Amino acid sequence: MKENKLAELSIDFSVQIINLVKELKAKHETVISNQIGRSATSIGANIREANYAHSRADFISKLQIALKECYETEYWLELMRKSELISADISSALLILLILVYLCALFL
């Protein structure tokens, strides 16, 4: 199968978020952890779906949804950082990976 850097990056990002969600749930923080878990993993799911789109319009639609999920995930990361649920270092590392996913999707 052809290498797909965007799909690979989105999986890596999802794994990092899943690990973060596990840590947050261990601290009994479920509201925001559920939200970021859904939005962050949806990015990769929509990218995967785009690879099997039925038309160019369907492909574009799936990537637009993935980009919207990037924006939502960015919001949850910022909220968690500002409310001190995660450190600035963790937030920065995750935002860098999120930006890479976003840029790859934009220029695909």
C-alpha positions in Angstrom: 0.0 0.0 0.0 1.2 3.5 -0.8 2.6 5.5 2.1 0.2 8.1 3.4 2.0 10.5 5.7 -1.3 12.2 6.6 -2.9 9.0 7.8 0.3 8.0 9.7 0.4 11.4 11.4 -3.3 11.3 12.3 -2.8 7.8 13.9 0.2 9.0 15.9 -1.8 12.0 17.1 -4.8 9.9 18.1 -2.5 7.5 20.1 -1.1 10.5 22.0 -4.6 11.8 22.7 -5.8 8.4 23.8 -2.9 8.2 26.3 -3.8 11.7 27.5 -7.4 10.7 27.9 -6.4 7.7 30.0 -4.4 9.9 32.3 -7.2 12.4 32.6 -9.8 9.7 33.4 -7.5 8.3 36.0 -7.7 11.7 37.7 -11.5 11.5 37.3 -11.7 14.2 34.6 -14.3 12.9 32.2 -16.1 15.8 30.6 -13.2 17.4 28.7 -11.4 14.1 28.2 -14.4 12.7 26.4 -14.7 15.7 24.2 -11.1 15.8 23.1 -11.1 12.0 22.7 -14.0 12.2 20.3 -12.7 15.2 18.3 -9.1 14.1 18.0 -9.8 10.6 16.9 -12.4 11.8 14.5 -9.6 13.6 12.6 -8.0 10.3 11.6 -11.3 8.5 10.9 -12.3 11.2 8.4 -8.9 11.1 6.8 -9.2 7.4 6.4 -12.7 7.7 4.9 -11.4 10.3 2.5 -9.0 7.8 1.1 -12.0 5.7 0.0 -14.2 8.5 -1.2 -16.7 7.9 -4.0 -16.0 11.2 -5.7 -13.8 14.2 -5.6 -16.6 16.1 -3.8 -16.8 13.3 -1.2 -13.0 13.4 -0.7 -13.1 17.1 -0.2 -16.0 16.9 2.2 -14.2 14.3 4.4 -11.1 16.4 4.6 -13.1 19.5 5.5 -14.7 17.5 8.3 -11.2 16.4 9.5 -10.0 20.1 9.4 -13.0 21.2 11.5 -12.2 18.5 14.0 -8.6 19.9 14.1 -10.0 23.2 15.1 -12.2 21.7 17.8 -9.3 19.6 19.1 -7.1 22.8 19.2 -9.9 24.4 21.4 -9.9 21.6 23.9 -6.1 21.6 24.2 -6.1 25.3 24.8 -8.9 25.0 27.4 -7.1 22.1 29.2 -3.8 24.1 29.2 -5.5 27.3 30.6 -7.4 25.3 33.2 -4.1 23.6 34.1 -5.4 20.1 33.4 -2.3 19.6 31.2 1.1 21.4 31.3 2.2 23.9 28.7 4.8 21.4 27.5 2.3 18.7 26.8 -0.1 21.2 25.2 2.7 22.5 23.0 3.8 19.0 21.9 0.3 18.0 21.0 -0.4 21.3 19.2 2.8 20.8 17.1 1.6 17.3 16.0 -1.9 18.7 15.4 -0.5 21.4 13.2 1.4 18.9 11.2 -1.8 16.9 10.6 -3.6 20.1 9.7 -1.0 21.2 7.2 -0.7 17.9 5.5 -4.5 17.8 5.1 -4.5 21.4 3.7 -1.9 20.6 1.1 -3.1 17.2 0.1 
